[in-house]
Amino acid sequence: MKRFWIINLALFQAAWFAAAFATSMAVPIMVLILCIHFYLTPTPKLDAKLLLLMPIGVAVDKVLMELGLFYAGSEIFPLWLLLLWCMFVISLNHSLKWFASQPLLLIIAFGAIGGAGSYWAGIRLGVLQQALPAMTTIALLMLAWGGLFPLLTRCAQLLAQSNVRRV
């Protein structure tokens, strides 16, 4: 599918909205969204391989939670957030793939603004609870995502290159 990136973008946004607005039903909705993605994707093997990056994002979120930056309920780590990470990392092969060819500063800026903005929206919607003052929370999220997004983008690029060599 030549324009699958549009479908991937819509599916990721649907997953984000499920997490933000239907948190109690987010897990089955997001599992369905992931199934739809894998049914439609032109690159199921690479997308599955990219799921190896999900623990990096989960670990960063867990560290931020342990540091008291934000909370996501009483669970050790909410399943809906893990599933959202799954959707995010496979988006690195589709709707976010174009970042791999962009200058590092743009990738850092997008990560800092987009990542922090997404979490801040989750806080404002009540899905996440902030534990620190707003400016501190935003600054730390920007710092974390300013480093995390370039790392994940580069890792996804390396996994894609290793996938091509084996074919």
C-alpha positions in Angstrom: 0.0 0.0 0.0 1.7 3.1 -1.2 0.1 5.6 1.1 -0.1 3.3 4.2 1.5 6.1 6.3 -1.8 7.9 6.3 -3.6 4.8 7.6 -0.9 4.4 10.2 -1.2 8.0 11.3 -5.0 7.6 11.7 -4.6 4.4 13.6 -2.0 6.0 16.0 -4.3 9.0 16.6 -7.2 6.6 17.2 -5.1 4.8 19.8 -4.1 8.1 21.5 -7.7 9.2 21.6 -8.8 5.9 23.0 -6.2 6.3 25.8 -7.1 9.9 26.4 -10.9 9.8 26.2 -11.9 6.1 26.8 -9.2 5.0 29.2 -11.4 2.3 30.8 -11.9 0.7 27.3 -8.6 1.7 25.8 -7.0 -1.8 26.0 -9.5 -3.7 23.8 -9.7 -0.7 21.5 -5.9 -0.5 21.1 -5.5 -4.2 20.7 -8.1 -4.0 17.8 -6.2 -1.0 16.3 -2.9 -3.0 16.5 -4.6 -6.0 14.8 -6.0 -3.7 12.0 -2.5 -2.2 11.6 -0.9 -5.6 11.2 -3.6 -6.8 8.9 -3.1 -3.8 6.6 0.6 -3.0 6.8 2.7 -3.7 3.8 5.7 -4.5 6.1 4.5 -6.8 8.9 7.9 -8.3 9.6 9.7 -5.0 10.0 6.8 -3.6 12.1 7.0 -6.6 14.4 10.8 -6.1 14.6 10.3 -2.5 15.6 8.3 -3.7 18.7 11.8 -4.5 20.1 12.1 -0.7 20.7 8.9 -0.5 22.9 10.8 -1.5 26.1 13.0 1.6 25.7 10.0 3.9 25.8 8.4 1.9 28.6 11.6 2.1 30.6 11.9 5.8 30.1 8.3 6.3 31.2 8.8 4.1 34.2 11.9 6.0 35.3 9.9 9.3 34.9 7.1 7.8 37.0 9.5 6.6 39.7 11.1 10.1 39.7 7.6 11.5 40.4 7.3 13.4 37.1 3.8 11.9 36.5 1.6 9.1 37.5 -0.7 6.9 35.5 -2.9 5.3 38.2 -2.0 2.7 40.8 -0.8 0.1 38.4 2.9 -0.8 38.0 2.6 0.3 34.4 -0.7 0.7 32.7 -1.3 -1.8 29.8 -2.9 1.0 27.7 0.3 3.0 27.9 2.4 -0.1 26.8 0.0 -0.6 23.9 0.4 3.1 23.0 4.1 2.6 22.9 3.6 -0.3 20.5 1.7 1.9 18.2 4.2 4.7 18.5 7.3 2.5 17.6 5.6 0.9 14.6 4.8 4.5 13.4 8.5 5.0 13.1 8.3 2.8 10.0 5.3 4.6 8.5 3.9 8.1 9.5 7.1 9.1 11.3 9.6 7.5 8.9 10.4 10.7 7.2 12.2 11.9 10.3 15.0 9.5 9.6 16.2 11.7 6.8 15.9 15.0 8.7 18.6 17.0 10.5 19.2 16.0 14.1 18.1 19.3 15.4 14.7 19.0 13.8 14.3 15.5 15.2 15.2 16.7 18.7 12.9 19.7 18.4 10.0 17.6 17.2 10.6 15.0 20.0 10.8 17.7 22.7 7.7 19.6 21.5 5.6 16.7 20.3 6.4 14.2 23.0 6.1 16.7 25.8 2.9 18.1 24.2 1.3 14.6 24.1 2.0 13.9 27.7 0.9 17.4 28.8 -2.3 16.9 26.9 -2.8 13.6 28.8 -2.2 15.4 32.1 -4.7 18.2 31.2 -7.3 15.5 30.2 -6.8 13.8 33.5 -5.4 10.5 32.1 -2.0 11.2 33.8 -1.5 13.1 37.0 1.4 15.5 37.4 3.4 15.5 40.6 5.6 18.5 40.0 4.9 22.1 39.0 3.7 22.6 35.4 6.8 24.3 34.1 9.1 21.7 35.7 7.0 18.8 34.3 7.0 20.3 30.8 10.8 21.1 30.9 11.6 17.5 32.0 9.3 16.0 29.5 10.9 18.1 26.7 14.4 17.0 27.9 13.4 13.4 28.0 11.7 13.4 24.6 14.4 15.6 23.0 16.7 12.6 23.6 14.3 9.7 23.3 12.9 10.5 19.9 16.2 10.8 18.0 17.4 7.6 19.7 14.2 5.7 18.7 14.4 7.2 15.2 17.9 6.0 14.7 17.3 2.6 16.2 14.3 2.2 13.8 16.5 3.2 10.9 19.1 0.6 11.9 16.5 -2.1 12.2 15.1 -1.3 8.8 18.6 -1.4 7.3 19.3 -4.8 8.8 15.9 -6.0 7.5 16.8 -5.0 4.0 20.2 -6.7 4.1 18.6 -10.0 5.0 16.2 -10.0 2.1 
